[in-house]
């Protein structure tokens, strides 16, 4: 996945955070979730932008639903710090 696409998407999430917290500042987090591709580099990072956490993750959809659910649960646990 080209870096430019990811950067543009992160910028959009950051703009949404700024707009949604303008009148009443509070902690916000966001996540970009992409389908995994056959590219050699996959986006799996956590960024702190303006004090807010933005995760960028990929999900392997080339498997059965039980494995997809396990991946989603792991992403939730890592991003929100809660056990599913």
C-alpha positions in Angstrom: 0.0 0.0 0.0 1.6 3.3 -1.0 2.7 5.5 1.9 0.9 8.5 0.4 -2.5 6.9 0.8 -1.8 6.1 4.5 -0.5 9.6 5.2 -3.6 11.1 3.6 -5.9 8.9 5.7 -4.0 9.7 8.9 -4.3 13.4 8.1 -8.1 13.0 7.7 -8.4 11.2 11.0 -6.3 13.9 12.7 -8.5 16.6 11.2 -11.6 14.8 12.4 -10.1 14.7 15.9 -9.3 18.4 15.9 -12.8 19.3 14.7 -14.6 17.0 17.2 -12.6 18.2 20.2 -12.5 21.9 19.3 -15.4 23.0 21.6 -14.7 20.6 24.5 -11.2 19.1 24.6 -11.1 15.5 25.6 -9.0 12.4 24.8 -9.8 10.8 21.5 -8.3 7.8 19.7 -8.8 6.6 16.1 -7.9 3.7 14.0 -7.4 3.0 10.3 -8.0 -0.6 9.4 -6.8 -1.9 6.0 -7.2 -5.3 4.3 -3.8 -7.0 4.2 -2.3 -7.1 0.7 0.6 -8.9 -0.9 2.8 -5.8 -0.5 6.1 -6.4 1.3 5.4 -3.7 3.9 2.2 -3.7 5.8 1.0 -0.7 7.8 1.0 -1.7 11.5 1.9 1.3 13.6 0.6 3.5 16.5 1.0 7.3 16.3 0.5 10.0 18.8 -0.8 13.1 17.1 -1.8 16.2 19.0 -1.9 14.0 22.1 -4.3 11.5 20.6 -3.6 7.9 19.7 -4.1 6.8 16.1 -3.5 3.1 15.2 -2.9 1.9 11.7 -3.5 -1.8 11.3 -4.0 -4.5 8.6 -6.4 -7.4 8.7 -5.8 -10.6 6.9 -9.1 -11.5 5.2 -7.6 -14.5 3.4 -8.7 -16.9 6.2 -11.8 -18.3 7.8 -14.0 -16.1 10.0 -12.7 -17.5 13.3 -9.2 -16.3 12.4 -10.5 -12.9 11.3 -12.4 -12.6 14.6 -9.2 -13.5 16.5 -7.3 -10.8 14.6 -10.0 -8.2 15.4 -10.0 -9.1 19.1 -6.2 -8.7 19.2 -6.5 -5.3 17.5 -9.1 -4.2 20.0 -7.0 -5.4 22.9 -3.9 -3.6 21.6 -5.6 -0.3 20.8 -8.0 0.0 23.7 -6.2 -2.1 26.3 -9.2 -4.3 27.0 -9.6 -8.0 26.8 -12.4 -9.2 24.5 
